[in-house]
């Protein structure tokens, strides 16, 4: 949108980059990403929504202008699965916009399968660090 372009001062979100949108709960992060998808779809772009929170509301998305029928939606069970899906989408060169909602919901498989009270200190951080290195390299190779 024009207001986002003006606020960022750079003409929108950069292509070929990982962009993190952060803020408090219920501050509009998902709404903003759905608006990004709606604008991209208007330009004929292919978009994917990796719904790690399993909370995507297709009716709300449609009200924001998202063509839900054309949106690739995935609801992974683990953080590893979500990040593998992202990597596959990047390497396919068939998708222009990939949204992950949310990083906080990317729970490592070991934590999901572990016992209550088990310590998983730093597990998500290691998962994200490794995945972002791999994704960054593959995004660069995709020549966006």
Protein Blocks (a to p, Z undefined) as FASTA:
>chain_A
ZZlmmmnonopaaehiacdddddehiopmmmmmmmmmmmmmnopacddddfkopacfklm
mmnopafklpccdddfbfklmmmmmmmmmmnopafbdcdddfklmccfklmmmcehiace
hklmmmmmmmmmmmmmmmmmnoZZ
